[in-house]
Amino acid sequence: MFIDNVNLKLCSGKGGAGASSFRREKFVIKGGPDGGDGGKGGNINFVVSLSCHTLANFRGLRTLKAKNGNPGETRKKSGRMGEELNILVPPGTQVLDAETKEVLLDLTEDDEKVKFLEGGKGGLGNWHFKKATNQAPTYCQPGLKGECRDVRLELKLIADVGLVGFPNVGKSTLISRLSNARPEIANYEFTTLTPNLGVVDIDYLNSFVMADIPGIIGGASDGKGLGIQFLKHIERTNFLLFMLDIAHYETLLTQYETLQNEVKRFSEKLSGSKFAIAITRVDIFDNDINNEKIEEFLTQINLKNSTKNIYKFNENLKYFYQENEFEGQLDYSKSLFVTPISSVTNVNIDPIKYALNDYLRD
């Protein structure tokens, strides 16, 4: 089960109490106080692990508490420290204050370990309090309480390329063709209910991570559909791939402007990411119809067809490449290319994989 947010109460361990005792040993007179110190309470740490993919391990939990320190013992023996609580979370987890929503920790690196709550200090035993005027003190300190904090854990997946598009435009099919991800694929909208991550292998040395989120529809930023609640999972991506369906009942321009608007309303930072456009399902129509629709779209966004072909694409379909900024009214200014693809007939699938990898390495 994919869970990307959870509310928890975290408490570090209480320090153990100091001991009050006196030395009692045969043939030893005037032994004096020898009560040991209490052990320190356990800390709470967050540990980032690639073995975790969701926050499902915290389902049904409300409170997590580290162990208390043990009380001190005789003969000045300190109590055992409380065992630390290491909370394993996937990369991309943010720890927020449950009330103020302030981001307390942003955990992104594998094997990263961060101390979050300090355990309570152990109390001093009675031997610390002996002095000339009080050679047999009975007082010892209690241990200090640990810290408690209400937090909210939110997962934002870390990926290099994020797929953005209407429902059922071929995002899941593309990620299944390019990567090791195996999302559910069906011929109805909102088949994808949770984000999917896939590793796209280029060669022995190069690869990148692609993220597929549920489809976005108009009004998503107002709560319609499923996609808007998962847009946070592509907030960390370096590159967006807008997928426009050439056979959709909405025009290419309408799809693009809708997606652009919803992403921008969700996050100004995300809307400024570099991006490319993939026009999907070009296997539905013949090449003349495809080229007519694509050329109309390019004209509408004032993007000129370039003759610069970096990769060898399907000869029957045009590949549009643009390094410079758009000349039109678009809010985005970092589009790198527009290309038709078909995951079913394998049109331009390898070229778009290599193109994405090249731009990620720039």
Order of alpha helices (4+ residues) and beta strands (2+ residues): beta-beta-beta-beta-beta-beta-beta-beta-beta-alpha-beta-beta-beta-alpha-alpha-beta-alpha-beta-beta-alpha
